[in-house]
Amino acid sequence: MAADWAQFESTYQKKAEIVYINVDQRSAPEFVKYQRFAPQGIPYTLWLDRADKPLADKTGAITAAEMGETTERFLK
């Protein structure tokens, strides 16, 4: 999973804002900002538009290819 995230991030870091949230760090600014999107399981991947409107989500493991395919749908 970590390798997939690294691959995804290296491909999309200049095209999209990527935020990592550690659910064990509830006082972290990222957790506080996005806590209304509480995951139903871990890992949890969520795509938001610029207004923080949910576009898609995935609970469970996800590959770099799956993340890329979903991201590409929203970059167009």
PDB file of N, H, CA, C and O in Angstrom:
ATOM      1  N   MET A   1       0.823  -1.198   0.000  1.00  0.00           N
ATOM      2  CA  MET A   1       0.000   0.000   0.000  1.00  0.00           C
ATOM      3  C   MET A   1       0.866   1.261   0.000  1.00  0.00           C
ATOM      4  O   MET A   1       0.583   2.204  -0.738  1.00  0.00           O
ATOM      5  N   ALA A   2       1.901   1.282   0.809  1.00  0.00           N
ATOM      6  H   ALA A   2       2.131   0.515   1.409  1.00  0.00           H
ATOM      7  CA  ALA A   2       2.761   2.470   0.866  1.00  0.00           C
ATOM      8  C   ALA A   2       3.412   2.745  -0.474  1.00  0.00           C
ATOM      9  O   ALA A   2       3.541   3.901  -0.876  1.00  0.00           O
ATOM     10  N   ALA A   3       3.825   1.692  -1.171  1.00  0.00           N
ATOM     11  H   ALA A   3       3.720   0.753  -0.845  1.00  0.00           H
ATOM     12  CA  ALA A   3       4.442   1.873  -2.491  1.00  0.00           C
ATOM     13  C   ALA A   3       3.437   2.451  -3.482  1.00  0.00           C
ATOM     14  O   ALA A   3       3.793   3.296  -4.303  1.00  0.00           O
ATOM     15  N   ASP A   4       2.198   2.007  -3.412  1.00  0.00           N
ATOM     16  H   ASP A   4       1.908   1.320  -2.745  1.00  0.00           H
ATOM     17  CA  ASP A   4       1.165   2.546  -4.296  1.00  0.00           C
ATOM     18  C   ASP A   4       0.924   4.022  -4.016  1.00  0.00           C
ATOM     19  O   ASP A   4       0.777   4.816  -4.945  1.00  0.00           O
ATOM     20  N   TRP A   5       0.884   4.398  -2.730  1.00  0.00           N
ATOM     21  H   TRP A   5       1.004   3.753  -1.975  1.00  0.00           H
ATOM     22  CA  TRP A   5       0.701   5.811  -2.386  1.00  0.00           C
ATOM     23  C   TRP A   5       1.855   6.648  -2.898  1.00  0.00           C
ATOM     24  O   TRP A   5       1.647   7.736  -3.436  1.00  0.00           O
ATOM     25  N   ALA A   6       3.077   6.145  -2.735  1.00  0.00           N
ATOM     26  H   ALA A   6       3.246   5.262  -2.298  1.00  0.00           H
ATOM     27  CA  ALA A   6       4.255   6.882  -3.201  1.00  0.00           C
ATOM     28  C   ALA A   6       4.210   7.065  -4.708  1.00  0.00           C
ATOM     29  O   ALA A   6       4.527   8.142  -5.214  1.00  0.00           O
ATOM     30  N   GLN A   7       3.820   6.026  -5.426  1.00  0.00           N
ATOM     31  H   GLN A   7       3.563   5.151  -5.015  1.00  0.00           H
ATOM     32  CA  GLN A   7       3.716   6.107  -6.887  1.00  0.00           C
ATOM     33  C   GLN A   7       2.627   7.105  -7.280  1.00  0.00           C
ATOM     34  O   GLN A   7       2.834   7.941  -8.159  1.00  0.00           O
ATOM     35  N   PHE A   8       1.482   7.017  -6.633  1.00  0.00           N
ATOM     36  H   PHE A   8       1.314   6.338  -5.918  1.00  0.00           H
ATOM     37  CA  PHE A   8       0.381   7.940  -6.925  1.00  0.00           C
ATOM     38  C   PHE A   8       0.805   9.375  -6.648  1.00  0.00           C
ATOM     39  O   PHE A   8       0.578  10.263  -7.471  1.00  0.00           O
ATOM     40  N   GLU A   9       1.416   9.603  -5.501  1.00  0.00           N
ATOM     41  H   GLU A   9       1.600   8.883  -4.833  1.00  0.00           H
ATOM     42  CA  GLU A   9       1.814  10.956  -5.129  1.00  0.00           C
ATOM     43  C   GLU A   9       2.833  11.525  -6.119  1.00  0.00           C
ATOM     44  O   GLU A   9       2.731  12.691  -6.500  1.00  0.00           O
ATOM     45  N   SER A  10       3.796  10.737  -6.532  1.00  0.00           N
ATOM     46  H   SER A  10       3.879   9.790  -6.222  1.00  0.00           H
ATOM     47  CA  SER A  10       4.801  11.254  -7.454  1.00  0.00           C
ATOM     48  C   SER A  10       4.187  11.625  -8.798  1.00  0.00           C
ATOM     49  O   SER A  10       4.682  12.527  -9.475  1.00  0.00           O
ATOM     50  N   THR A  11       3.122  10.947  -9.190  1.00  0.00           N
ATOM     51  H   THR A  11       2.719  10.214  -8.640  1.00  0.00           H
ATOM     52  CA  THR A  11       2.450  11.243 -10.456  1.00  0.00           C
ATOM     53  C   THR A  11       1.519  12.440 -10.347  1.00  0.00           C
ATOM     54  O   THR A  11       1.431  13.234 -11.283  1.00  0.00           O
ATOM     55  N   TYR A  12       0.823  12.587  -9.228  1.00  0.00           N
ATOM     56  H   TYR A  12       0.895  11.942  -8.467  1.00  0.00           H
ATOM     57  CA  TYR A  12      -0.253  13.581  -9.123  1.00  0.00           C
ATOM     58  C   TYR A  12       0.031  14.762  -8.200  1.00  0.00           C
ATOM     59  O   TYR A  12      -0.838  15.622  -8.051  1.00  0.00           O
ATOM     60  N   GLN A  13       1.188  14.845  -7.581  1.00  0.00           N
ATOM     61  H   GLN A  13       1.894  14.147  -7.702  1.00  0.00           H
ATOM     62  CA  GLN A  13       1.432  15.901  -6.600  1.00  0.00           C
ATOM     63  C   GLN A  13       1.319  17.305  -7.184  1.00  0.00           C
ATOM     64  O   GLN A  13       1.034  18.246  -6.444  1.00  0.00           O
ATOM     65  N   LYS A  14       1.531  17.475  -8.472  1.00  0.00           N
ATOM     66  H   LYS A  14       1.762  16.711  -9.074  1.00  0.00           H
ATOM     67  CA  LYS A  14       1.411  18.801  -9.079  1.00  0.00           C
ATOM     68  C   LYS A  14       0.047  19.021  -9.732  1.00  0.00           C
ATOM     69  O   LYS A  14      -0.253  20.125 -10.185  1.00  0.00           O
ATOM     70  N   LYS A  15      -0.771  17.985  -9.780  1.00  0.00           N
ATOM     71  H   LYS A  15      -0.527  17.088  -9.411  1.00  0.00           H
ATOM     72  CA  LYS A  15      -2.084  18.078 -10.412  1.00  0.00           C
ATOM     73  C   LYS A  15      -3.222  18.170  -9.406  1.00  0.00           C
ATOM     74  O   LYS A  15      -4.303  18.665  -9.726  1.00  0.00           O
ATOM     75  N   ALA A  16      -2.975  17.689  -8.185  1.00  0.00           N
ATOM     76  H   ALA A  16      -2.097  17.287  -7.926  1.00  0.00           H
ATOM     77  CA  ALA A  16      -4.037  17.634  -7.177  1.00  0.00           C
ATOM     78  C   ALA A  16      -3.425  17.817  -5.792  1.00  0.00           C
ATOM     79  O   ALA A  16      -2.256  17.500  -5.570  1.00  0.00           O
ATOM     80  N   GLU A  17      -4.214  18.322  -4.884  1.00  0.00           N
ATOM     81  H   GLU A  17      -5.163  18.580  -5.064  1.00  0.00           H
ATOM     82  CA  GLU A  17      -3.773  18.425  -3.494  1.00  0.00           C
ATOM     83  C   GLU A  17      -3.996  17.070  -2.831  1.00  0.00           C
ATOM     84  O   GLU A  17      -5.101  16.528  -2.862  1.00  0.00           O
ATOM     85  N   ILE A  18      -2.947  16.534  -2.239  1.00  0.00           N
ATOM     86  H   ILE A  18      -2.049  16.974  -2.214  1.00  0.00           H
ATOM     87  CA  ILE A  18      -3.010  15.233  -1.587  1.00  0.00           C
ATOM     88  C   ILE A  18      -2.812  15.451  -0.090  1.00  0.00           C
ATOM     89  O   ILE A  18      -1.811  16.029   0.334  1.00  0.00           O
ATOM     90  N   VAL A  19      -3.773  14.986   0.705  1.00  0.00           N
ATOM     91  H   VAL A  19      -4.586  14.517   0.361  1.00  0.00           H
ATOM     92  CA  VAL A  19      -3.717  15.176   2.154  1.00  0.00           C
ATOM     93  C   VAL A  19      -3.772  13.805   2.816  1.00  0.00           C
ATOM     94  O   VAL A  19      -4.642  12.990   2.509  1.00  0.00           O
ATOM     95  N   TYR A  20      -2.839  13.561   3.721  1.00  0.00           N
ATOM     96  H   TYR A  20      -2.132  14.223   3.970  1.00  0.00           H
ATOM     97  CA  TYR A  20      -2.835  12.331   4.503  1.00  0.00           C
ATOM     98  C   TYR A  20      -3.363  12.658   5.894  1.00  0.00           C
ATOM     99  O   TYR A  20      -3.000  13.673   6.487  1.00  0.00           O
ATOM    100  N   ILE A  21      -4.214  11.795   6.399  1.00  0.00           N
ATOM    101  H   ILE A  21      -4.509  10.970   5.917  1.00  0.00           H
ATOM    102  CA  ILE A  21      -4.768  12.009   7.732  1.00  0.00           C
ATOM    103  C   ILE A  21      -4.546  10.746   8.553  1.00  0.00           C
ATOM    104  O   ILE A  21      -4.923   9.648   8.145  1.00  0.00           O
ATOM    105  N   ASN A  22      -3.936  10.919   9.700  1.00  0.00           N
ATOM    106  H   ASN A  22      -3.629  11.811  10.031  1.00  0.00           H
ATOM    107  CA  ASN A  22      -3.737   9.826  10.641  1.00  0.00           C
ATOM    108  C   ASN A  22      -4.866   9.905  11.658  1.00  0.00           C
ATOM    109  O   ASN A  22      -4.942  10.868  12.421  1.00  0.00           O
ATOM    110  N   VAL A  23      -5.734   8.916  11.680  1.00  0.00           N
ATOM    111  H   VAL A  23      -5.672   8.134  11.060  1.00  0.00           H
ATOM    112  CA  VAL A  23      -6.893   8.961  12.578  1.00  0.00           C
ATOM    113  C   VAL A  23      -6.511   8.864  14.045  1.00  0.00           C
ATOM    114  O   VAL A  23      -7.345   9.091  14.921  1.00  0.00           O
ATOM    115  N   ASP A  24      -5.258   8.530  14.319  1.00  0.00           N
ATOM    116  H   ASP A  24      -4.580   8.345  13.608  1.00  0.00           H
ATOM    117  CA  ASP A  24      -4.791   8.497  15.698  1.00  0.00           C
ATOM    118  C   ASP A  24      -4.331   9.868  16.182  1.00  0.00           C
ATOM    119  O   ASP A  24      -4.059  10.049  17.369  1.00  0.00           O
ATOM    120  N   GLN A  25      -4.244  10.830  15.272  1.00  0.00           N
ATOM    121  H   GLN A  25      -4.465  10.683  14.308  1.00  0.00           H
ATOM    122  CA  GLN A  25      -3.812  12.186  15.624  1.00  0.00           C
ATOM    123  C   GLN A  25      -4.988  13.149  15.445  1.00  0.00           C
ATOM    124  O   GLN A  25      -5.010  13.972  14.529  1.00  0.00           O
ATOM    125  N   ARG A  26      -5.941  13.024  16.329  1.00  0.00           N
ATOM    126  H   ARG A  26      -5.922  12.356  17.073  1.00  0.00           H
ATOM    127  CA  ARG A  26      -7.194  13.773  16.205  1.00  0.00           C
ATOM    128  C   ARG A  26      -7.054  15.277  16.401  1.00  0.00           C
ATOM    129  O   ARG A  26      -7.970  16.027  16.064  1.00  0.00           O
ATOM    130  N   SER A  27      -5.935  15.729  16.933  1.00  0.00           N
ATOM    131  H   SER A  27      -5.190  15.120  17.207  1.00  0.00           H
ATOM    132  CA  SER A  27      -5.742  17.172  17.097  1.00  0.00           C
ATOM    133  C   SER A  27      -4.988  17.782  15.911  1.00  0.00           C
ATOM    134  O   SER A  27      -4.797  18.997  15.864  1.00  0.00           O
ATOM    135  N   ALA A  28      -4.562  16.959  14.963  1.00  0.00           N
ATOM    136  H   ALA A  28      -4.718  15.972  15.002  1.00  0.00           H
ATOM    137  CA  ALA A  28      -3.853  17.467  13.783  1.00  0.00           C
ATOM    138  C   ALA A  28      -4.790  18.336  12.956  1.00  0.00           C
ATOM    139  O   ALA A  28      -5.974  18.018  12.839  1.00  0.00           O
ATOM    140  N   PRO A  29      -4.291  19.423  12.382  1.00  0.00           N
ATOM    141  CA  PRO A  29      -5.149  20.323  11.604  1.00  0.00           C
ATOM    142  C   PRO A  29      -5.908  19.614  10.478  1.00  0.00           C
ATOM    143  O   PRO A  29      -7.065  19.940  10.213  1.00  0.00           O
ATOM    144  N   GLU A  30      -5.267  18.652   9.817  1.00  0.00           N
ATOM    145  H   GLU A  30      -4.327  18.387  10.032  1.00  0.00           H
ATOM    146  CA  GLU A  30      -5.932  17.931   8.729  1.00  0.00           C
ATOM    147  C   GLU A  30      -7.106  17.109   9.249  1.00  0.00           C
ATOM    148  O   GLU A  30      -8.159  17.046   8.615  1.00  0.00           O
ATOM    149  N   PHE A  31      -6.918  16.481  10.403  1.00  0.00           N
ATOM    150  H   PHE A  31      -6.063  16.532  10.919  1.00  0.00           H
ATOM    151  CA  PHE A  31      -8.004  15.686  10.982  1.00  0.00           C
ATOM    152  C   PHE A  31      -9.173  16.592  11.343  1.00  0.00           C
ATOM    153  O   PHE A  31     -10.323  16.284  11.030  1.00  0.00           O
ATOM    154  N   VAL A  32      -8.883  17.701  11.996  1.00  0.00           N
ATOM    155  H   VAL A  32      -7.949  17.952  12.250  1.00  0.00           H
ATOM    156  CA  VAL A  32      -9.934  18.631  12.414  1.00  0.00           C
ATOM    157  C   VAL A  32     -10.700  19.146  11.197  1.00  0.00           C
ATOM    158  O   VAL A  32     -11.929  19.211  11.222  1.00  0.00           O
ATOM    159  N   LYS A  33      -9.982  19.512  10.133  1.00  0.00           N
ATOM    160  H   LYS A  33      -8.984  19.459  10.113  1.00  0.00           H
ATOM    161  CA  LYS A  33     -10.631  20.069   8.943  1.00  0.00           C
ATOM    162  C   LYS A  33     -11.542  19.059   8.261  1.00  0.00           C
ATOM    163  O   LYS A  33     -12.623  19.420   7.795  1.00  0.00           O
ATOM    164  N   TYR A  34     -11.119  17.793   8.196  1.00  0.00           N
ATOM    165  H   TYR A  34     -10.241  17.500   8.574  1.00  0.00           H
ATOM    166  CA  TYR A  34     -11.858  16.794   7.417  1.00  0.00           C
ATOM    167  C   TYR A  34     -12.592  15.764   8.267  1.00  0.00           C
ATOM    168  O   TYR A  34     -13.031  14.744   7.734  1.00  0.00           O
ATOM    169  N   GLN A  35     -12.741  15.992   9.559  1.00  0.00           N
ATOM    170  H   GLN A  35     -12.385  16.821   9.992  1.00  0.00           H
ATOM    171  CA  GLN A  35     -13.360  14.980  10.411  1.00  0.00           C
ATOM    172  C   GLN A  35     -14.819  14.691  10.052  1.00  0.00           C
ATOM    173  O   GLN A  35     -15.346  13.634  10.399  1.00  0.00           O
ATOM    174  N   ARG A  36     -15.464  15.619   9.363  1.00  0.00           N
ATOM    175  H   ARG A  36     -15.036  16.477   9.080  1.00  0.00           H
ATOM    176  CA  ARG A  36     -16.860  15.357   8.967  1.00  0.00           C
ATOM    177  C   ARG A  36     -16.961  14.239   7.933  1.00  0.00           C
ATOM    178  O   ARG A  36     -18.048  13.718   7.686  1.00  0.00           O
ATOM    179  N   PHE A  37     -15.836  13.872   7.330  1.00  0.00           N
ATOM    180  H   PHE A  37     -14.953  14.296   7.531  1.00  0.00           H
ATOM    181  CA  PHE A  37     -15.796  12.763   6.377  1.00  0.00           C
ATOM    182  C   PHE A  37     -15.249  11.511   7.052  1.00  0.00           C
ATOM    183  O   PHE A  37     -14.418  10.803   6.483  1.00  0.00           O
ATOM    184  N   ALA A  38     -15.711  11.248   8.247  1.00  0.00           N
ATOM    185  H   ALA A  38     -16.386  11.823   8.709  1.00  0.00           H
ATOM    186  CA  ALA A  38     -15.195  10.127   9.038  1.00  0.00           C
ATOM    187  C   ALA A  38     -15.253   8.828   8.232  1.00  0.00           C
ATOM    188  O   ALA A  38     -16.291   8.492   7.662  1.00  0.00           O
ATOM    189  N   PRO A  39     -14.141   8.106   8.188  1.00  0.00           N
ATOM    190  CA  PRO A  39     -14.113   6.871   7.402  1.00  0.00           C
ATOM    191  C   PRO A  39     -14.955   5.771   8.021  1.00  0.00           C
ATOM    192  O   PRO A  39     -15.148   5.717   9.235  1.00  0.00           O
ATOM    193  N   GLN A  40     -15.445   4.904   7.165  1.00  0.00           N
ATOM    194  H   GLN A  40     -15.288   4.948   6.179  1.00  0.00           H
ATOM    195  CA  GLN A  40     -16.201   3.745   7.616  1.00  0.00           C
ATOM    196  C   GLN A  40     -15.258   2.580   7.899  1.00  0.00           C
ATOM    197  O   GLN A  40     -15.669   1.566   8.463  1.00  0.00           O
ATOM    198  N   GLY A  41     -14.024   2.722   7.517  1.00  0.00           N
ATOM    199  H   GLY A  41     -13.690   3.545   7.058  1.00  0.00           H
ATOM    200  CA  GLY A  41     -13.001   1.707   7.733  1.00  0.00           C
ATOM    201  C   GLY A  41     -11.647   2.316   7.406  1.00  0.00           C
ATOM    202  O   GLY A  41     -11.558   3.461   6.963  1.00  0.00           O
ATOM    203  N   ILE A  42     -10.616   1.553   7.626  1.00  0.00           N
ATOM    204  H   ILE A  42     -10.689   0.622   7.986  1.00  0.00           H
ATOM    205  CA  ILE A  42      -9.269   2.038   7.369  1.00  0.00           C
ATOM    206  C   ILE A  42      -8.558   0.962   6.557  1.00  0.00           C
ATOM    207  O   ILE A  42      -8.633  -0.210   6.926  1.00  0.00           O
ATOM    208  N   PRO A  43      -7.884   1.298   5.489  1.00  0.00           N
ATOM    209  CA  PRO A  43      -7.680   2.635   4.949  1.00  0.00           C
ATOM    210  C   PRO A  43      -8.929   3.164   4.246  1.00  0.00           C
ATOM    211  O   PRO A  43      -9.803   2.403   3.829  1.00  0.00           O
ATOM    212  N   TYR A  44      -8.984   4.468   4.130  1.00  0.00           N
ATOM    213  H   TYR A  44      -8.274   5.086   4.468  1.00  0.00           H
ATOM    214  CA  TYR A  44     -10.114   5.150   3.504  1.00  0.00           C
ATOM    215  C   TYR A  44      -9.558   6.237   2.592  1.00  0.00           C
ATOM    216  O   TYR A  44      -8.761   7.070   3.024  1.00  0.00           O
ATOM    217  N   THR A  45      -9.976   6.226   1.346  1.00  0.00           N
ATOM    218  H   THR A  45     -10.624   5.549   0.995  1.00  0.00           H
ATOM    219  CA  THR A  45      -9.522   7.209   0.370  1.00  0.00           C
ATOM    220  C   THR A  45     -10.727   8.014  -0.081  1.00  0.00           C
ATOM    221  O   THR A  45     -11.768   7.451  -0.419  1.00  0.00           O
ATOM    222  N   LEU A  46     -10.584   9.332  -0.085  1.00  0.00           N
ATOM    223  H   LEU A  46      -9.738   9.789   0.190  1.00  0.00           H
ATOM    224  CA  LEU A  46     -11.690  10.229  -0.396  1.00  0.00           C
ATOM    225  C   LEU A  46     -11.227  11.268  -1.395  1.00  0.00           C
ATOM    226  O   LEU A  46     -10.163  11.864  -1.229  1.00  0.00           O
ATOM    227  N   TRP A  47     -12.013  11.487  -2.424  1.00  0.00           N
ATOM    228  H   TRP A  47     -12.878  11.003  -2.560  1.00  0.00           H
ATOM    229  CA  TRP A  47     -11.750  12.533  -3.405  1.00  0.00           C
ATOM    230  C   TRP A  47     -12.741  13.661  -3.175  1.00  0.00           C
ATOM    231  O   TRP A  47     -13.950  13.436  -3.107  1.00  0.00           O
ATOM    232  N   LEU A  48     -12.218  14.882  -3.054  1.00  0.00           N
ATOM    233  H   LEU A  48     -11.237  15.065  -3.108  1.00  0.00           H
ATOM    234  CA  LEU A  48     -13.044  16.071  -2.837  1.00  0.00           C
ATOM    235  C   LEU A  48     -12.776  17.073  -3.948  1.00  0.00           C
ATOM    236  O   LEU A  48     -11.686  17.100  -4.519  1.00  0.00           O
ATOM    237  N   ASP A  49     -13.780  17.900  -4.256  1.00  0.00           N
ATOM    238  H   ASP A  49     -14.666  17.877  -3.793  1.00  0.00           H
ATOM    239  CA  ASP A  49     -13.526  18.993  -5.182  1.00  0.00           C
ATOM    240  C   ASP A  49     -12.946  20.172  -4.408  1.00  0.00           C
ATOM    241  O   ASP A  49     -12.703  20.069  -3.206  1.00  0.00           O
ATOM    242  N   ARG A  50     -12.729  21.276  -5.087  1.00  0.00           N
ATOM    243  H   ARG A  50     -12.926  21.359  -6.064  1.00  0.00           H
ATOM    244  CA  ARG A  50     -12.101  22.431  -4.436  1.00  0.00           C
ATOM    245  C   ARG A  50     -12.956  23.039  -3.326  1.00  0.00           C
ATOM    246  O   ARG A  50     -12.444  23.748  -2.460  1.00  0.00           O
ATOM    247  N   ALA A  51     -14.247  22.761  -3.356  1.00  0.00           N
ATOM    248  H   ALA A  51     -14.662  22.185  -4.060  1.00  0.00           H
ATOM    249  CA  ALA A  51     -15.150  23.264  -2.319  1.00  0.00           C
ATOM    250  C   ALA A  51     -15.382  22.208  -1.221  1.00  0.00           C
ATOM    251  O   ALA A  51     -16.302  22.335  -0.413  1.00  0.00           O
ATOM    252  N   ASP A  52     -14.545  21.179  -1.205  1.00  0.00           N
ATOM    253  H   ASP A  52     -13.797  21.076  -1.861  1.00  0.00           H
ATOM    254  CA  ASP A  52     -14.649  20.076  -0.236  1.00  0.00           C
ATOM    255  C   ASP A  52     -15.939  19.284  -0.367  1.00  0.00           C
ATOM    256  O   ASP A  52     -16.433  18.733   0.617  1.00  0.00           O
ATOM    257  N   LYS A  53     -16.484  19.223  -1.562  1.00  0.00           N
ATOM    258  H   LYS A  53     -16.083  19.670  -2.361  1.00  0.00           H
ATOM    259  CA  LYS A  53     -17.651  18.383  -1.833  1.00  0.00           C
ATOM    260  C   LYS A  53     -17.138  16.992  -2.227  1.00  0.00           C
ATOM    261  O   LYS A  53     -16.307  16.880  -3.129  1.00  0.00           O
ATOM    262  N   PRO A  54     -17.617  15.934  -1.568  1.00  0.00           N
ATOM    263  CA  PRO A  54     -17.155  14.583  -1.907  1.00  0.00           C
ATOM    264  C   PRO A  54     -17.500  14.206  -3.350  1.00  0.00           C
ATOM    265  O   PRO A  54     -18.618  14.428  -3.815  1.00  0.00           O
ATOM    266  N   LEU A  55     -16.527  13.641  -4.037  1.00  0.00           N
ATOM    267  H   LEU A  55     -15.619  13.461  -3.660  1.00  0.00           H
ATOM    268  CA  LEU A  55     -16.717  13.182  -5.412  1.00  0.00           C
ATOM    269  C   LEU A  55     -16.733  11.660  -5.493  1.00  0.00           C
ATOM    270  O   LEU A  55     -17.492  11.084  -6.273  1.00  0.00           O
ATOM    271  N   ALA A  56     -15.901  11.015  -4.694  1.00  0.00           N
ATOM    272  H   ALA A  56     -15.285  11.483  -4.060  1.00  0.00           H
ATOM    273  CA  ALA A  56     -15.817   9.553  -4.679  1.00  0.00           C
ATOM    274  C   ALA A  56     -15.095   9.144  -3.404  1.00  0.00           C
ATOM    275  O   ALA A  56     -14.401   9.947  -2.779  1.00  0.00           O
ATOM    276  N   ASP A  57     -15.270   7.885  -3.031  1.00  0.00           N
ATOM    277  H   ASP A  57     -15.834   7.233  -3.538  1.00  0.00           H
ATOM    278  CA  ASP A  57     -14.530   7.362  -1.893  1.00  0.00           C
ATOM    279  C   ASP A  57     -14.322   5.871  -2.059  1.00  0.00           C
ATOM    280  O   ASP A  57     -14.983   5.219  -2.867  1.00  0.00           O
ATOM    281  N   LYS A  58     -13.392   5.345  -1.280  1.00  0.00           N
ATOM    282  H   LYS A  58     -12.855   5.875  -0.624  1.00  0.00           H
ATOM    283  CA  LYS A  58     -13.077   3.921  -1.320  1.00  0.00           C
ATOM    284  C   LYS A  58     -12.602   3.507   0.059  1.00  0.00           C
ATOM    285  O   LYS A  58     -11.671   4.098   0.605  1.00  0.00           O
ATOM    286  N   THR A  59     -13.235   2.500   0.617  1.00  0.00           N
ATOM    287  H   THR A  59     -13.991   2.019   0.173  1.00  0.00           H
ATOM    288  CA  THR A  59     -12.800   1.925   1.883  1.00  0.00           C
ATOM    289  C   THR A  59     -12.034   0.645   1.559  1.00  0.00           C
ATOM    290  O   THR A  59     -12.502  -0.198   0.794  1.00  0.00           O
ATOM    291  N   GLY A  60     -10.872   0.519   2.144  1.00  0.00           N
ATOM    292  H   GLY A  60     -10.492   1.204   2.766  1.00  0.00           H
ATOM    293  CA  GLY A  60     -10.050  -0.660   1.901  1.00  0.00           C
ATOM    294  C   GLY A  60      -8.847  -0.318   1.047  1.00  0.00           C
ATOM    295  O   GLY A  60      -8.663   0.822   0.622  1.00  0.00           O
ATOM    296  N   ALA A  61      -8.045  -1.318   0.810  1.00  0.00           N
ATOM    297  H   ALA A  61      -8.195  -2.244   1.155  1.00  0.00           H
ATOM    298  CA  ALA A  61      -6.823  -1.130   0.038  1.00  0.00           C
ATOM    299  C   ALA A  61      -7.159  -0.678  -1.386  1.00  0.00           C
ATOM    300  O   ALA A  61      -8.190  -1.046  -1.950  1.00  0.00           O
ATOM    301  N   ILE A  62      -6.265   0.122  -1.940  1.00  0.00           N
ATOM    302  H   ILE A  62      -5.427   0.421  -1.482  1.00  0.00           H
ATOM    303  CA  ILE A  62      -6.449   0.639  -3.290  1.00  0.00           C
ATOM    304  C   ILE A  62      -5.077   0.735  -3.954  1.00  0.00           C
ATOM    305  O   ILE A  62      -4.094   1.112  -3.316  1.00  0.00           O
ATOM    306  N   THR A  63      -5.022   0.398  -5.215  1.00  0.00           N
ATOM    307  H   THR A  63      -5.820   0.092  -5.734  1.00  0.00           H
ATOM    308  CA  THR A  63      -3.747   0.439  -5.929  1.00  0.00           C
ATOM    309  C   THR A  63      -3.515   1.825  -6.519  1.00  0.00           C
ATOM    310  O   THR A  63      -4.432   2.640  -6.615  1.00  0.00           O
ATOM    311  N   ALA A  64      -2.276   2.071  -6.908  1.00  0.00           N
ATOM    312  H   ALA A  64      -1.530   1.409  -6.830  1.00  0.00           H
ATOM    313  CA  ALA A  64      -1.938   3.343  -7.558  1.00  0.00           C
ATOM    314  C   ALA A  64      -2.746   3.495  -8.844  1.00  0.00           C
ATOM    315  O   ALA A  64      -3.187   4.596  -9.173  1.00  0.00           O
ATOM    316  N   ALA A  65      -2.938   2.409  -9.564  1.00  0.00           N
ATOM    317  H   ALA A  65      -2.579   1.515  -9.296  1.00  0.00           H
ATOM    318  CA  ALA A  65      -3.715   2.467 -10.811  1.00  0.00           C
ATOM    319  C   ALA A  65      -5.161   2.864 -10.536  1.00  0.00           C
ATOM    320  O   ALA A  65      -5.724   3.686 -11.259  1.00  0.00           O
ATOM    321  N   GLU A  66      -5.766   2.292  -9.506  1.00  0.00           N
ATOM    322  H   GLU A  66      -5.309   1.623  -8.919  1.00  0.00           H
ATOM    323  CA  GLU A  66      -7.145   2.640  -9.152  1.00  0.00           C
ATOM    324  C   GLU A  66      -7.251   4.099  -8.722  1.00  0.00           C
ATOM    325  O   GLU A  66      -8.183   4.801  -9.115  1.00  0.00           O
ATOM    326  N   MET A  67      -6.292   4.555  -7.911  1.00  0.00           N
ATOM    327  H   MET A  67      -5.536   3.985  -7.591  1.00  0.00           H
ATOM    328  CA  MET A  67      -6.299   5.957  -7.488  1.00  0.00           C
ATOM    329  C   MET A  67      -6.143   6.872  -8.697  1.00  0.00           C
ATOM    330  O   MET A  67      -6.813   7.901  -8.792  1.00  0.00           O
ATOM    331  N   GLY A  68      -5.261   6.500  -9.618  1.00  0.00           N
ATOM    332  H   GLY A  68      -4.717   5.664  -9.541  1.00  0.00           H
ATOM    333  CA  GLY A  68      -5.046   7.297 -10.811  1.00  0.00           C
ATOM    334  C   GLY A  68      -6.273   7.363 -11.696  1.00  0.00           C
ATOM    335  O   GLY A  68      -6.628   8.437 -12.183  1.00  0.00           O
ATOM    336  N   GLU A  69      -6.931   6.220 -11.913  1.00  0.00           N
ATOM    337  H   GLU A  69      -6.642   5.348 -11.518  1.00  0.00           H
ATOM    338  CA  GLU A  69      -8.140   6.200 -12.736  1.00  0.00           C
ATOM    339  C   GLU A  69      -9.231   7.092 -12.148  1.00  0.00           C
ATOM    340  O   GLU A  69      -9.872   7.853 -12.873  1.00  0.00           O
ATOM    341  N   THR A  70      -9.438   6.999 -10.858  1.00  0.00           N
ATOM    342  H   THR A  70      -8.917   6.380 -10.269  1.00  0.00           H
ATOM    343  CA  THR A  70     -10.465   7.819 -10.219  1.00  0.00           C
ATOM    344  C   THR A  70     -10.088   9.299 -10.289  1.00  0.00           C
ATOM    345  O   THR A  70     -10.931  10.141 -10.598  1.00  0.00           O
ATOM    346  N   THR A  71      -8.843   9.612 -10.009  1.00  0.00           N
ATOM    347  H   THR A  71      -8.158   8.928  -9.758  1.00  0.00           H
ATOM    348  CA  THR A  71      -8.384  10.989 -10.046  1.00  0.00           C
ATOM    349  C   THR A  71      -8.524  11.583 -11.443  1.00  0.00           C
ATOM    350  O   THR A  71      -8.973  12.720 -11.596  1.00  0.00           O
ATOM    351  N   GLU A  72      -8.148  10.829 -12.443  1.00  0.00           N
ATOM    352  H   GLU A  72      -7.784   9.906 -12.319  1.00  0.00           H
ATOM    353  CA  GLU A  72      -8.239  11.320 -13.828  1.00  0.00           C
ATOM    354  C   GLU A  72      -9.662  11.696 -14.214  1.00  0.00           C
ATOM    355  O   GLU A  72      -9.869  12.647 -14.967  1.00  0.00           O
ATOM    356  N   ARG A  73     -10.637  10.964 -13.709  1.00  0.00           N
ATOM    357  H   ARG A  73     -10.469  10.192 -13.098  1.00  0.00           H
ATOM    358  CA  ARG A  73     -12.042  11.307 -14.010  1.00  0.00           C
ATOM    359  C   ARG A  73     -12.379  12.713 -13.570  1.00  0.00           C
ATOM    360  O   ARG A  73     -13.173  13.393 -14.220  1.00  0.00           O
ATOM    361  N   PHE A  74     -11.783  13.164 -12.467  1.00  0.00           N
ATOM    362  H   PHE A  74     -11.138  12.613 -11.939  1.00  0.00           H
ATOM    363  CA  PHE A  74     -12.138  14.474 -11.904  1.00  0.00           C
ATOM    364  C   PHE A  74     -11.212  15.596 -12.355  1.00  0.00           C
ATOM    365  O   PHE A  74     -11.510  16.767 -12.123  1.00  0.00           O
ATOM    366  N   LEU A  75     -10.112  15.265 -12.986  1.00  0.00           N
ATOM    367  H   LEU A  75      -9.870  14.314 -13.174  1.00  0.00           H
ATOM    368  CA  LEU A  75      -9.204  16.298 -13.477  1.00  0.00           C
ATOM    369  C   LEU A  75      -9.622  16.845 -14.828  1.00  0.00           C
ATOM    370  O   LEU A  75      -9.093  17.865 -15.271  1.00  0.00           O
ATOM    371  N   LYS A  76     -10.544  16.197 -15.478  1.00  0.00           N
ATOM    372  H   LYS A  76     -10.973  15.369 -15.118  1.00  0.00           H
ATOM    373  CA  LYS A  76     -10.982  16.632 -16.817  1.00  0.00           C
ATOM    374  C   LYS A  76     -12.002  17.736 -16.744  1.00  0.00           C
ATOM    375  O   LYS A  76     -12.470  18.212 -17.778  1.00  0.00           O
TER     376      LYS A  76
END
